Amino acid sequence: MPGTINSDLVFDDTARLGNGPGTHVLIIGVGKYAYGRDMAESLVAGDLAQLTSAPISAKAMADWFIRSFRNTAAPLATVSLLISEAQPNPYPSPVPGANCNYQVPPATLEQVKAATKRWADRGESHHDNMAVFYFCGHGASLSQQTCLLLEDFGNPDAAYDAGIDVNILRATMKNSTAIRQAYLLDCCRTDADDIYQHEERLGSRIVSVQPLQGGRRVPAQQFVLFPTLDGEEAFGISNQVSLFTRSIIDAMDFAAADNSTGVWLTTTGRLLDSVDRLVKIRVPARLINRSKPNALDAVSFDFNEVDEPRLARSYVTISNLDFWGQVELQCVDPSGSHPAQKKHSMHWAPESCCPFALSEGRWQFHGVMQTQPPPSVNSSERILRAPVAYVTLEVVE
């Protein structure tokens, strides 16, 4: 039986890296809100729904960093994980042969403050470090302030404190030695101006970083990615990795990869573009105008390296999503070198595209409607190149 370790630090390679630069990751997933809906009564947090997707998404993000992240200049050094979920489950280490589980702490204000301090301290170890912060859960916006809500938000003793003030976090981390910083925030940003109209702020300062003595020669580069505009909902799928997190992982894994420098790698600038495309083609029709990724301080820097892609990951959809779920999508190699592939759209709901892994080259795309009388779907022929292709077939009624 695997052993259980009580710790938020689920990956630590600092001993092997020695005094060199590394990437330090902090991941927070909040699905359980102790004062949210169906829990303890709270005027402040009573409307917060419990989330099944957030803990799963946070664990998937931890898995990806441990298994797949590569950065020659700043190899993965540490991954810290905090999870709040209805039924706490150990996090099994994805390191081959590790044979251990981690009982990670809940994402309460006290635990988050402690873990964030340790993360920030680790970032101070080298001026070429990279710091990555990921959050999945509820969020709120108050005027120009964005707050990430933690498990104990709404506690009557300090109703508005258990949240992360993103503006303060970014501002204080500009003092950090870690020269590159990425903030990946998978949350709704509910407009709180009316709900909390008598409050000056939401959330708390969760970490303090003292400025370097004598200042820094090069300012920290910060990249901040949000899934939605203020006042809109983030899209999550019950008991599955959220659409936005899946799009971030796919972008880091292959969709944002480029070899213009001679090495296949992603940059934060390309992450924004790729996540935008992936979300746009995946999101259900009813939410198509409510899930646009946005970036603050969209500085572009090298993020991670990937293996040379051998396939064109192709996302195929139709122009009129009112008919999604009623069409069979077909990919045909006109040369006959590769077998045709077929997928029915109904099996990919609630997403609005079907993924195909296709060899590079010329492919024909067809759609066959199952409705009576059926509208027609125009075919399309494309020359595909790795790593990714987006195909939209026109529906003609």
Rosetta blueprint (number, residue, H / E / L):
1 M L
2 P L
3 G E
4 T E
5 I E
6 N E
7 S L
8 D L
9 L E
10 V E
11 F E
12 D E
13 D L
14 T H
15 A H
16 R H
17 L H
18 G L
19 N L
20 G L
21 P L
22 G L
23 T E
24 H E
25 V E
26 L E
27 I E
28 I E
29 G E
30 V E
31 G L
32 K L
33 Y L
34 A L
35 Y L
36 G L
37 R L
38 D L
39 M L
40 A L
41 E L
42 S L
43 L L
44 V L
45 A L
46 G L
47 D L
48 L L
49 A L
50 Q L
51 L L
52 T L
53 S H
54 A H
55 P H
56 I H
57 S H
58 A H
59 K H
60 A H
61 M H
62 A H
63 D H
64 W H
65 F H
66 I H
67 R H
68 S H
69 F L
70 R L
71 N L
72 T L
73 A L
74 A L
75 P L
76 L E
77 A E
78 T E
79 V E
80 S E
81 L E
82 L E
83 I E
84 S E
85 E L
86 A L
87 Q L
88 P L
89 N L
90 P L
91 Y E
92 P E
93 S L
94 P L
95 V L
96 P L
97 G L
98 A L
99 N L
100 C E
101 N E
102 Y E
103 Q E
104 V L
105 P L
106 P L
107 A L
108 T L
109 L H
110 E H
111 Q H
112 V H
113 K H
114 A H
115 A H
116 T H
117 K H
118 R H
119 W H
120 A H
121 D H
122 R H
123 G H
124 E L
125 S L
126 H L
127 H L
128 D L
129 N L
130 M E
131 A E
132 V E
133 F E
134 Y E
135 F E
136 C E
137 G E
138 H L
139 G E
140 A E
141 S E
142 L E
143 S L
144 Q L
145 Q E
146 T E
147 C E
148 L E
149 L E
150 L L
151 E L
152 D L
153 F L
154 G L
155 N L
156 P H
157 D H
158 A H
159 A L
160 Y L
161 D L
162 A L
163 G E
164 I E
165 D E
166 V H
167 N H
168 I H
169 L H
170 R H
171 A H
172 T H
173 M H
174 K L
175 N L
176 S L
177 T L
178 A L
179 I L
180 R E
181 Q E
182 A E
183 Y E
184 L E
185 L E
186 D E
187 C E
188 C L
189 R L
190 T E
191 D E
192 A L
193 D L
194 D L
195 I L
196 Y L
197 Q L
198 H L
199 E L
200 E L
201 R L
202 L L
203 G L
204 S E
205 R L
206 I L
207 V L
208 S L
209 V L
210 Q L
211 P L
212 L L
213 Q L
214 G L
215 G L
216 R L
217 R L
218 V L
219 P L
220 A L
221 Q E
222 Q E
223 F E
224 V E
225 L E
226 F E
227 P L
228 T L
229 L L
230 D L
231 G L
232 E L
233 E L
234 A L
235 F L
236 G L
237 I L
238 S L
239 N L
240 Q L
241 V L
242 S L
243 L H
244 F H
245 T H
246 R H
247 S H
248 I H
249 I H
250 D H
251 A H
252 M H
253 D H
254 F H
255 A H
256 A L
257 A L
258 D E
259 N L
260 S L
261 T L
262 G L
263 V L
264 W L
265 L E
266 T E
267 T E
268 T H
269 G H
270 R H
271 L H
272 L H
273 D H
274 S H
275 V H
276 D H
277 R H
278 L H
279 V H
280 K H
281 I H
282 R H
283 V L
284 P L
285 A H
286 R H
287 L H
288 I L
289 N L
290 R L
291 S L
292 K L
293 P L
294 N E
295 A E
296 L E
297 D L
298 A L
299 V L
300 S L
301 F L
302 D E
303 F E
304 N E
305 E E
306 V L
307 D L
308 E L
309 P L
310 R L
311 L E
312 A E
313 R E
314 S E
315 Y E
316 V E
317 T E
318 I E
319 S L
320 N L
321 L H
322 D H
323 F H
324 W L
325 G L
326 Q L
327 V E
328 E E
329 L E
330 Q E
331 C E
332 V E
333 D L
334 P L
335 S L
336 G L
337 S L
338 H L
339 P L
340 A L
341 Q E
342 K E
343 K E
344 H E
345 S H
346 M H
347 H H
348 W H
349 A L
350 P L
351 E L
352 S L
353 C L
354 C E
355 P E
356 F E
357 A E
358 L E
359 S E
360 E L
361 G E
362 R E
363 W E
364 Q E
365 F E
366 H E
367 G E
368 V E
369 M E
370 Q L
371 T L
372 Q L
373 P L
374 P L
375 P L
376 S E
377 V E
378 N L
379 S L
380 S E
381 E E
382 R E
383 I E
384 L E
385 R L
386 A L
387 P L
388 V E
389 A E
390 Y E
391 V E
392 T E
393 L E
394 E L
395 V E
396 V E
397 E L
